[in-house]
């Protein structure tokens, strides 16, 4: 199975990288950087393709917000907190939040949708989003390309000693999740204090 997956990556590398960048991102970009290191992909082309994928994904979320406001309010009512935080961040920081949203766990899809709901310029969003996507791709793929051998060695060790890696990874993910939940509560508390 692993050989089949690697074979697909080698044969359809750019297509997979593009689609992966639309749907998720960082893991695909790291894989793209490693494949550029091994010579299966060209590093500049990988950055270009991954950036286009990230751009396309956020444009989709933006237009979901722009043309489906009622549907979002009905279907995503459980995400109300995140939409409120996204609106607060946009009000407070303006266009830089479009640039930064790619690195914000739990808000990455919500922010483009919430911007789409507002009257924010679609052209301005697209331009900032495109530049942001290429920067995001470059700063994620380049280290993976440069340190590809070290990452591959670490993956071999992780595979051999998975019983250590799983608890460490779970703890790391839990810490990130807890941090962003505290950040959400902080923003909402500040909003409530302002409204009093």
C-alpha positions as CSV (number, residue, x, y, z in Angstrom):
1,X,0.0,0.0,0.0
2,X,2.8,2.4,0.9
3,X,4.6,1.6,-2.3
4,X,1.4,2.2,-4.3
5,X,0.9,5.6,-2.6
6,X,4.5,6.6,-3.3
7,X,4.1,5.5,-6.9
8,X,1.0,7.7,-7.3
9,X,2.9,10.7,-5.8
10,X,5.7,10.2,-8.3
11,X,3.4,9.8,-11.2
12,X,0.8,12.5,-10.3
13,X,2.8,14.6,-7.9
14,X,1.7,18.1,-9.1
15,X,-2.0,17.1,-9.4
16,X,-2.0,15.5,-5.9
17,X,-0.2,18.5,-4.5
18,X,-2.7,20.9,-6.1
19,X,-5.7,19.0,-4.7
20,X,-4.1,18.5,-1.3
21,X,-3.5,22.2,-1.1
22,X,-7.1,23.0,-1.8
23,X,-8.4,20.5,0.9
24,X,-5.8,20.7,3.7
25,X,-2.3,21.9,3.1
26,X,0.7,21.6,5.3
27,X,1.2,17.9,5.2
28,X,0.9,17.9,1.4
29,X,3.4,20.8,1.2
30,X,5.9,19.0,3.4
31,X,5.5,15.9,1.2
32,X,6.0,18.1,-1.9
33,X,9.2,19.6,-0.4
34,X,10.5,16.1,0.4
35,X,9.7,14.9,-3.2
36,X,11.5,18.0,-4.5
37,X,14.5,17.0,-2.4
38,X,14.5,13.5,-3.8
39,X,14.2,14.9,-7.4
40,X,10.7,13.7,-8.1
41,X,9.3,17.3,-8.3
42,X,10.8,20.6,-9.2
43,X,10.9,22.8,-6.1
44,X,9.8,26.0,-7.9
45,X,7.0,24.3,-9.7
46,X,5.9,22.6,-6.5
47,X,5.6,26.0,-4.8
48,X,3.8,27.5,-7.8
49,X,1.3,24.6,-7.9
50,X,0.7,24.4,-4.2
51,X,0.1,28.2,-4.0
52,X,-2.5,27.9,-6.8
53,X,-4.2,25.1,-4.8
54,X,-4.2,27.1,-1.6
55,X,-5.6,30.1,-3.5
56,X,-8.3,28.0,-5.2
57,X,-9.4,26.5,-1.9
58,X,-9.8,29.9,-0.1
59,X,-11.6,31.4,-3.2
60,X,-14.1,28.5,-3.0
61,X,-14.7,29.3,0.7
62,X,-15.0,33.0,0.0
63,X,-17.6,32.5,-2.7
64,X,-19.5,30.0,-0.5
65,X,-19.8,32.9,2.0
66,X,-20.6,35.4,-0.7
67,X,-23.5,33.5,-2.3
68,X,-24.8,31.2,0.5
69,X,-25.1,33.5,3.5
70,X,-28.5,31.9,4.5
71,X,-27.2,28.4,4.1
72,X,-24.1,29.1,6.2
73,X,-26.2,30.6,9.0
74,X,-28.5,27.5,8.9
75,X,-26.0,24.7,8.5
76,X,-23.0,26.1,10.4
77,X,-24.8,27.5,13.5
78,X,-22.5,25.4,15.7
79,X,-19.6,27.4,14.3
80,X,-21.1,30.7,15.4
81,X,-18.3,31.4,17.8
82,X,-15.7,30.9,15.1
83,X,-17.6,33.2,12.7
84,X,-17.8,35.9,15.5
85,X,-14.0,35.6,16.1
86,X,-13.3,35.8,12.3
87,X,-15.4,39.0,12.1
88,X,-13.6,40.5,15.1
89,X,-10.2,39.7,13.6
90,X,-11.2,41.2,10.3
91,X,-12.4,44.4,12.0
92,X,-9.4,44.7,14.2
93,X,-6.6,43.7,11.7
94,X,-8.1,44.3,8.2
95,X,-6.4,42.8,5.2
96,X,-3.4,41.2,7.1
97,X,-5.9,38.7,8.6
98,X,-6.4,37.3,5.0
99,X,-2.6,36.8,4.9
100,X,-2.5,35.2,8.4
101,X,-5.6,32.9,8.3
102,X,-3.6,30.1,6.7
103,X,-1.7,29.6,9.9
104,X,-4.8,29.8,12.3
105,X,-5.9,26.4,13.3
106,X,-9.7,26.0,13.4
107,X,-10.3,29.3,11.5
108,X,-8.7,28.5,8.2
109,X,-12.0,27.8,6.3
110,X,-14.2,30.0,8.5
111,X,-12.3,33.3,7.8
112,X,-12.6,33.2,4.0
113,X,-16.3,32.3,4.4
114,X,-16.9,35.1,6.9
115,X,-15.1,37.6,4.7
116,X,-17.3,36.5,1.8
117,X,-20.4,37.2,3.9
118,X,-19.3,40.9,4.3
119,X,-19.1,43.5,1.5
120,X,-15.3,43.1,1.3
121,X,-14.0,43.5,-2.3
122,X,-13.7,40.2,-4.1
123,X,-10.9,41.5,-6.2
124,X,-8.9,42.7,-3.2
125,X,-9.5,39.4,-1.4
126,X,-8.3,37.4,-4.5
127,X,-5.1,39.5,-4.9
128,X,-4.1,39.2,-1.2
129,X,-5.2,35.6,-1.2
130,X,-3.0,34.7,-4.2
131,X,0.1,36.4,-2.7
132,X,-0.5,34.9,0.7
133,X,-0.9,31.4,-0.9
134,X,2.4,31.6,-2.7
135,X,4.2,32.9,0.4
136,X,2.6,30.0,2.5
137,X,3.7,27.4,-0.1
138,X,7.2,28.8,-0.2
139,X,7.8,29.0,3.6
140,X,6.4,25.4,4.0
141,X,7.9,23.6,1.0
142,X,11.4,25.3,1.1
143,X,12.5,23.9,4.6
144,X,11.2,20.5,3.6
145,X,13.2,20.6,0.4
146,X,16.4,21.8,2.2
147,X,16.1,19.4,5.1
148,X,14.5,16.5,3.1
149,X,17.2,13.9,4.2
150,X,16.7,14.7,7.9
151,X,12.9,14.5,7.6
152,X,13.1,11.2,5.8
153,X,15.5,9.8,8.5
154,X,13.1,11.0,11.2
155,X,10.2,9.3,9.4
156,X,12.1,6.0,9.3
157,X,12.8,6.4,13.1
158,X,9.1,7.3,13.7
159,X,8.0,4.2,11.9
160,X,10.3,2.0,13.9
161,X,9.4,3.6,17.2
162,X,5.7,4.5,16.6
163,X,4.8,3.7,20.3
164,X,6.8,6.8,21.3
165,X,5.7,9.0,18.4
166,X,1.9,8.5,18.8
167,X,1.6,9.8,22.4
168,X,4.0,12.7,21.6
169,X,2.0,13.6,18.5
170,X,-1.3,13.3,20.4
171,X,0.0,15.6,23.2
172,X,1.2,18.1,20.6
173,X,-2.2,18.2,18.8
174,X,-4.0,18.5,22.2
175,X,-1.8,21.4,23.2
176,X,-2.5,23.3,19.9
177,X,-6.2,22.6,20.2
178,X,-6.2,23.9,23.8
179,X,-4.3,27.0,22.9
180,X,-6.6,28.0,20.2
181,X,-9.7,27.4,22.3
182,X,-8.2,29.7,24.9
183,X,-7.5,32.3,22.2
184,X,-11.2,32.0,21.0
185,X,-12.5,32.6,24.6
186,X,-10.1,35.5,25.0
187,X,-11.5,37.3,21.8
188,X,-15.1,36.6,22.7
189,X,-14.5,37.8,26.3
190,X,-13.0,41.1,25.0
191,X,-16.0,41.5,22.7
192,X,-18.5,41.0,25.6
193,X,-16.5,43.5,27.7
194,X,-16.7,46.1,25.0
195,X,-20.5,45.6,24.6
196,X,-21.2,46.2,28.3
